[in-house]
Amino acid sequence: MKRLLSIAVVASLLFSPVAQAAPKKITVKPLQLLTSVGTPDEVSGVVASGSSLIVFGSKASKAYARAVDATGKELWNLSLDQSAVSIATAAAVDPAGDIWIAGATPLALGLIAPTPSPTPVNPDNAEVQPAALGNLQAITIWKLSATGVLAFINTLPTSSVVLPTAIAADRNGASIVGITGNEKGNAGFLVNADKAGSFGTIMQIGSASTTADSVVRHADGSFTVVGSSSETLSGKKVAGITDGVIIRISKGLKISNVVRSSAVKGKRVWNSSSSTLLLGGEVVVGKKIESAITKFSSSYAPKWTYRFPSTGPTRIAGSTYAAFISTGVSSLLNWNPKSPTPLLLSFDAKGALNGAASGPVGQKEVLGALVSKELGVLVVTSSAAAVSIFTLIPR
């Protein structure tokens, strides 16, 4: 009994927010509007390549990408696909400044899709249901130069509708994760492409309500995939209604480790991750919704963690920033929003909260957060009418 009590005490210390002992509350500064880049129904997200902002999404049901400068002036505009319907849903920039965009397109006429792997089913936490995407059964990747020149386009036909949710790119290629589904539901997937854009084997993750929402490529060729699951994965059973999951996948596409983050009678999702394993997610228990921000070690042990009242999803930028829509007070901040408001937080190397900035009210969602050498720290939000980019540094 004494041993169990000692373990419980140690565990409570490990999971306590690092910065709780700070005697002085942090003042929240205002974010500065940089520019607006389109409407929420047309913009999926924004990434930065050099001093350019790359906006991507789907307009008139066709995937596109365009570049603007910090004032919003358009530098180039490219239609990515000539299919009747196509979507661009995720993007990343590699060390050379080239832009990798992932999306989905219809199967080529007469093409026979591969034999389906285990039947995926539908979790209640998928933001977009793949079944609503029609016949978009081909995972598609586009690579563009920073000047808007299309280097290549490649597709991978599948047996089900697909929704890419995230892409990570480095000098050796890219990894795409997402959701694959049919009338029975959803599963997660991971697929890699080499630097020439040639796809490898697609790996399905789970078979009954699992999502893959973010991916990290490691130097040893392995991957970390994060998301959510309401089913047993690699022998690890679900503990809450839906658990956030952190999955280590080997170079050979085998699951080597699964760590579950759970809430009793609640739902957890890891929405985003950084190369240093700073994760952002959401926790929903009853009517209580919080953003979770946790730094993990390379073995997936939590090093520090925070929770803040929010609308849920949390976006990570680099290894020190997290952004979400805040809905309540925090003992760490001089902050009491009267309505849901974008909030950007920064942390030091030890996990202490050391800065905060907010956007204007009326923003419904944080689409992304990014760190640019040329443009600084940026937060991308959507209101009912526009997608806007805010900067931490006054310009």
N, C-alpha and C positions, 0 to 999 in steps of 0.2 A: 504493500500500500504506500509506504514511504517512497519507494522508487518511482511509482506512478505519479505521486504528487510532485516529485522533483522534476520529472520529465515535463509535466504540465507547466510548471513554473518556468522552466527553460524555454519551452515552446512559446509561452506568452511573451517572453522577452524578445525572442527572435522575430515575432510578428508585430511588434509594436512599432509605429512610425518613428523613424529616427529623429525627426525634428520636433517631437512633442515637448521636449524640454526647453525649447527656445523661448527666452523671456519676452521677446519683442515680436509683436505681430507684423507681418509684412504688408506694406502698402501696395495696393493694386494700381498699376499705372494704365493709361489708355493705350490701346493699340491704334496705329495710324492706318487709315485707308490708303492702299496703294492704287488699286484700280478694280473695276468690275469687268468680268470677262464673258458674260453670257447669262442664259436663263437656266434654272435648275433642271428643266426637262431635256436640255441639250448638253450640259456639261457633266461629265463623270468625275473629272478631277484635273489637277494642275501639278506639273513638275517643273523644275528649273534646270536649264542647261546653260551654263555661263550666265550672262546677263539677260537671257531670254526666259520668258515664262511660256511653257508648252501646255496649251489647253487641249483636252481631248474629250471625246464623247460621241454622241450620235445626233445628227440633225437630219430631219426629213427621213428618218429610219435608216440612215447611212452613216457609217463610222467616219470620223474626220479627226484631224489634228491641225492646230494652228499655233503660231508663235506671236507673242506680243512683247513689247518692251515694258519697262516699269511704269510708263505713262498710259499704257493700254493701246499704244499704236501697233497695228498689225504689221508683222514682218513677213509672214507667209501663211498660206492656208492650203491644206492638202486634203482631198477626198481620198480616204484609204482604200475603199472597196467599192466596186461597181455592182455588187449584188443588189437584189431588190430590197433586202433587209440585212443590216449588219450592225454590230455594236462594238464599241471600244470602251472597255471598262476598267483597265488598269495600265499603269505606265511606270517606267523606271529609267533612270539615266545611268549609263555606265561610266567608268573612269575617263574614257575618251570624249565624253560629252554627247555621245550618240543616244538616241531615244528609242527605247523598246516599248512597244504598245501591244497589249494583249486584248483579245476580244473574241467574238464568235461570228461565224458566217454560215450560210446554208451549205449542205452537202452539194458537191458538184453533181450535175444531172447524170443519172445512171450509175453513180458511185455506190458500191455496196459497203456499208459500214462494217467494222470489225465485229466479231461475236461479242456480245455483251458480257462483262464481268458480273460478279454477284449483284443482284438487284438492289439499287439504292432506294431509300425511302426519305420521307419529307420531315425535317425537324421544324418545330414551330418558330425557330429563331432566325430563319433565313429571311433577309430583308427583301429579296426579290425571288420569286418562285421561278425556277427554270422552265416549268411547264408552260408559263405564260410567254415564252420566247419563241414559240412556233417551232420551225425546223432548223433552228440554229444549233446544228450538231457538229460543227467543225471548229475546233480550237484554232484560232488564227493569231499569228504574230507578225507585226510590222516593225522593221527597223529603219529609223530615219536619221539622217545627219542633223547637226545643229542648224543647218541652213535650210532644212525642209526637203532634202533629196531622199527619195525612197531607195534604200539600199536593197531590201528584199521583202517579200511577203511569203509566208509559208503557212500551210494549214495541216491540221491533223484531224481526219474524220473520226467520229465516235458513234456509238450506237444510241446515244441519248442526247437530249438538249444539254448545253453546257453554259455556265456563267463564270468566267474567270473573275476572281476577286482581287488578286494581287500578283505582282511580278517583281522579282529581284534580279538584277543584272550585274555582272562583273566582266573582267577582260576575257573570261573563258566562255561566256554565254549567259543564259538566263533560265530562271525557274518560274513556272506559272502554277498557282494554286487556284482552286475555285470549287464550285458545286456542280455536280452532274446529277441529272434527275430525269424521271419520266412520270407517268401517271401515278406511280406508287410512292414517289418521294425523292429524297436527296441523299447523296453521299459526297464526301470530299474527294478531291483529286490533286495529284502532283504530276507535272510533266516538265522535262528539261529540254532545252534546245542548246546546241553548240553555237559557237560564235558566227557560224555561217547560217544559222537559223534552222538547221536540220533537227527535227524532233526525235527524242528517244521514246522509250516505252512509257505509256501513261499508267500511273499507279492510282488505284482507287483506295481511299481511306475510309474504312467503315463500310457498313452495308445497311444500317438502319438509323438514320438521322444523325449524320455527322457533317460539319462544315469545315472547310479549310479557308481561313481568312487572311493569313499572312505567312510569308516564308522568308527564311534566312539561309543564305548559302555560306557554308563554312569552308575554310582553306583546305581541310582534309577531304573535301568532296562530299561530305555529309550535309544534311539539311535539318533545319528546325521548322516545323510547320505548326502554327497555332490556330485555334478556332474554337469549336464547341462540339459536344457530343452528348446524345441521350442514350447511348448504347455501350456495351462492353467493347473495349479496344485493347487488343493484345493482352487479354486476361484481366484488365483493369475495369472493374464494374462502375457504373454510374452511381454517384453518391447523392446528388441533388436531383432536381427535375431535369436540368441540363447542366453539364459541367463544362467549364473552360478546359481545353486540353492543350498540352504542349507535347509534341511528338518528335522524337529524334528518328531520322530516317537515314540509313547508311547510303553510301555511294552506289551500292548494288540494289537500292530501292527495297530495303527490308526495314521494318520497324524495329528499332533496338531499345526504345524507351518511351513510355507514356506517363506523363504526370498530369493528374486531374486537379483542378481547382473547383471546389464545390461550395454551395450554400445550402443549408438545410431547408428543404421545401422551396428552393429557389433556383434561379437560372443564372448561369455565368457564361460569358463569352469573352475570349481574347480577340480583340478587333485588330490590333496592330502590334508590330515588333520592330526592334532595331537590331543591327548587327552585334551590339553588345548585350543583347537579351534584356533590354528594357521593354516591358510589355504594357500595353494599355487595353483595358477591357471594361465590361459592364457587369454589374451585379443587380439582380432584380429579385426581391423577396416581398411578395404581396404587393403593396402599393409603394414600397420604398425602392428607389432606384439610385444607384451610386456608380461613379466611375472608379475603377481600380487601376492603380499604377504600381507596378512591382518590378524591381530589379532582381534578376535571377543570375546565379552563377552558371558556369559552363556545364555543371551537373544538374542544373535546374533546381537548385536549392534557393529559396527566396532569401535575398540579402536585406532588403527593406521594402516596405509597402505602405501605401496610403489609400484612403477612400474619401471621396467627396460627393455630396449630393449633386445629382445631375440628371440629364435625360437619358444617360446610358453610354453610348459609344464614345471611345477615347482614342485619339490619334497621337502617335509618338513621332517625334522629330529628332533625328540624331540619337545621342545617348543621354541627353539632358532635358529634353522638353516634352511636355504632354499638353494636349488641348482637348477641351470638351465643352458642352453647354452646361454651365453651372446653374443650379436651382436653389442653392441655400448657403447658409453661413458656414464658416470653417473657423475653428479655434486658432488656426495658424495665420489667418489673414484678416486685415481690416476690410471686410467684404460682406455685404448683405444685399444681394440682388433682389429687386422687387419683382422681376420676371426673368425667365430663362435668358442667360447671357453668355456669350463665348468667353472662355477663360483659358489663358495660356500660363502654364507653370514651368519653372526651371528648377533644377536640382544640381547640387554639387557632386563631386566624385564619391562622397560618402553617403549621399542620399538625403542630405539636408535641403529642405525647401529654401531657395534663396532669391526667388523673384516671381512676380506675377503681373500679368497684364490682361486687360479685358477689351472686348469689342463692343459694339453697340447692341442694344436690344433689338428684337425683331429677326435675329438670325436663328433659324430652326435647326441647323445641323452643321457640325464641323466635318467638312469633306476630307480635309487633310492638313498636315502641318509639315513643314520642310525647312531645312537649313541650307542656305546658299552662300557660298563664299562671296559672291558679288552682290547679292541682294539682301543678305541677312536672314533672320528668322521670319518665316511667313506662315500665316494661318489662312486657310481657305474655308469660307463658310457659304452657306446658301440661305437666303431668305425666301419668302414666297415669290419674289419677283426676279431676284438676281443672285449670281454667284460672285462673291467679292473676295479680294485678297487683301489681308491686313499685314502690316509689318511691325515688328517690335522696335525697330530703330527709326526715329523720325527722319524723313527724307526731304 
